[in-house]
């Protein structure tokens, strides 16, 4: 990272990958926050290899401290993209996908409010 000084070069962070690698996502994001350019947010239950069922990936359904993760982003002035992500819902009905997305968005808004973000 230090060898490439371009402001366009940075890290894409996803707390579910970090969590499933047996690391703490809050500590991981804090360690590299100055180089974060993009964030995916998805929750997961357990530290299994895959992301789990789509409904368990909705923010607030899993084991990740997403409030703490978002707090680090907010306290460090992160203003880049923040994408809600769900994997594996291709076979789900549109109504199911919309329900998962709405739940994830609602939890994200609650996290942002808890951190004092607008």
C-alpha positions in Angstrom: 0.0 0.0 0.0 2.8 2.4 0.8 4.5 1.8 -2.6 1.5 3.2 -4.5 0.7 6.8 -3.4 -2.1 7.5 -5.9 -5.2 8.8 -4.1 -7.2 6.6 -6.5 -5.7 3.4 -5.2 -7.4 2.0 -2.1 -9.2 -0.9 -0.4 -12.6 -2.3 -0.9 -13.7 -3.5 2.6 -16.4 -6.2 3.3 -16.9 -7.1 6.9 -18.4 -10.5 6.2 -15.1 -11.6 4.5 -13.1 -10.4 7.4 -15.4 -11.9 10.0 -15.4 -15.3 8.2 -11.6 -15.2 8.2 -11.7 -15.2 12.1 -10.8 -11.6 12.3 -12.6 -8.6 13.9 -14.1 -6.4 11.2 -14.1 -3.3 13.5 -10.4 -3.6 14.3 -9.6 -4.4 10.6 -11.4 -1.3 9.2 -9.9 0.9 11.8 -6.4 -0.3 10.8 -6.8 0.6 7.2 -9.5 3.4 7.2 -7.2 5.9 5.6 -7.0 3.8 2.4 -10.7 2.6 2.2 -12.3 3.7 -1.0 -15.4 1.4 -1.2 -17.4 -0.7 1.3 -19.7 -3.6 0.9 -22.0 -4.4 3.9 -23.4 -7.8 4.4 -24.0 -9.7 7.6 -23.4 -13.4 8.2 -24.1 -16.0 10.9 -21.1 -17.9 12.0 -17.6 -18.1 10.4 -18.4 -20.7 7.8 -16.8 -20.6 4.4 -19.7 -19.1 2.4 -21.9 -16.1 3.1 -24.9 -18.3 4.2 -28.5 -18.0 3.2 -29.6 -14.7 1.7 -32.0 -13.9 4.6 -29.2 -14.3 7.1 -27.1 -11.8 5.2 -29.5 -9.0 5.9 -27.9 -6.5 8.3 -28.7 -7.2 11.9 -29.4 -10.9 11.3 -25.9 -12.1 11.7 -23.0 -11.9 14.2 -21.0 -8.9 12.9 -20.8 -5.7 14.9 -22.1 -3.5 12.1 -22.8 -0.6 14.4 -19.1 -0.6 15.5 -18.0 -1.0 11.8 -20.1 1.9 10.6 -19.0 4.0 13.6 -15.4 3.7 12.5 -16.3 4.8 9.0 -18.3 7.8 10.4 -15.8 8.9 13.0 -13.1 8.9 10.3 -15.1 10.9 7.8 -15.5 8.2 5.2 -17.7 9.6 2.5 -17.3 7.0 -0.2 -19.8 4.3 -1.5 -21.5 2.0 0.9 -23.2 -0.9 -0.8 -25.6 -3.2 0.8 -24.9 -6.7 -0.6 -26.7 -10.0 -0.6 -25.4 -13.1 -2.4 -27.2 -16.1 -3.6 -30.8 -14.8 -4.0 -31.0 -15.5 -7.7 -33.7 -18.2 -7.2 -35.7 -16.2 -4.7 -39.0 -14.5 -5.6 -38.9 -10.8 -6.1 -41.0 -10.3 -2.9 -38.4 -12.2 -0.9 -35.5 -10.2 -2.3 -37.3 -6.9 -1.6 -38.0 -8.0 2.0 -34.3 -8.8 2.6 -33.2 -5.5 0.9 -35.7 -3.5 3.0 -34.6 -5.1 6.2 -30.9 -4.5 5.4 -31.6 -0.9 4.5 -33.6 -0.3 7.7 -30.8 -1.8 9.9 -28.2 0.4 8.0 -30.3 3.5 8.7 -30.5 2.5 12.4 -26.7 2.0 12.5 -26.1 5.4 10.9 -28.4 7.1 13.5 -26.7 5.2 16.4 -23.4 6.6 15.1 -24.7 10.2 14.8 -24.5 10.2 11.0 -27.1 11.8 8.8 
